Amino acid sequence: MVVVESAGMTDVGRRRKGNEDALYLDDQQGLYVVSDGMGGHRAGEVASELVVKTIRDVMAGFETPAAVDGSLSPVADRLVGAIYEGNRKVFEAGRGKDAYRGMGATVSAAVLTDKTLITANVGDSPIYLIHDGHIDQLSVTHNVVSEQAAFDPEAASSLGEDVKYLLTRAMGIEESVSPDVFELPFFRGDAVVISSDGLSDLVSPEEIQAVVGEQTADRACRTLVDMANQRGGHDNITVIVVKIKEIKQRGLIGKLRSGLARKAIGFLQRYL
């Protein structure tokens, strides 16, 4: 059993007229989702809401997920299937109405099971894990500059501002989509932060870690949104903060599993 303290907040920012971000958080489900929509005439708002609603309903068992290959754990498979289904719905909605043509969205989702943290993302909305005094990005950034930097950092540094942040993957743009998925252990005192780029473009990971470490989840969300707005608020701003307060292990097996997992994380931090 996992006891958490969570909060979420979305804000229109200083320059946008409407809010195309959407979020969902449910401690009972252990499900936390942020989606950043794109498209004119409120199409971005439609896309992000459709993504969040579909993932919520699939994970709750109200909808059947799209087929996956079964190579992941059952919960991770279901999350990937929910993302597939959300992509299909946005893609079909974009083809069915002229005002929605070309709409899309990012999605970043986290699921807490009794044993592991599962994350999946499409696009550039980051997922951070704060653990043992460090903050690490668990999501993969799907934009031109990040993917270029992976194999040619020098070329990435010369990209123009008009192309470097263009998304290379998004929900609903193509008939199929490929999310990046991770599953790892978590521990008491850890925190998970999911945001739209309206926050991450203006507030550094180290600043996020400091705020989350010092404040309650609810207050941290408010502080982080205020920081982004004070620095220009050029986009919609959305953030979810989840703090792991307690993990109730069952018996000796649970304790052994926790100890081994801690050693595994220590090994990764030293050598990766």
Secondary structure, 3 states (H helix, E strand, C coil): CEEEEEEEEEECCCCCCCCCEEEEEECCCCEEEEEEEECCCCHHHHHHHHHHHHHHHHHHCCCCCCCCCCCCCHHHHHHHHHHHHHHHHHHHHHHHCHHHCCCEECEEEEEECCCEEEEEEECCCCEEEEECCEEEECCCCCEHHHHHHHHCHHHHHCCCCCCCCCECCCECCCCCCCCEEEEEECCCCCEEEEECHHHHCCCCHHHHHHHHHHCCHHHHHHHHHHHHHHCCCCCCEEEEEEEEEEECCCHHHHHHHHHHHHHHHHHHHHHC
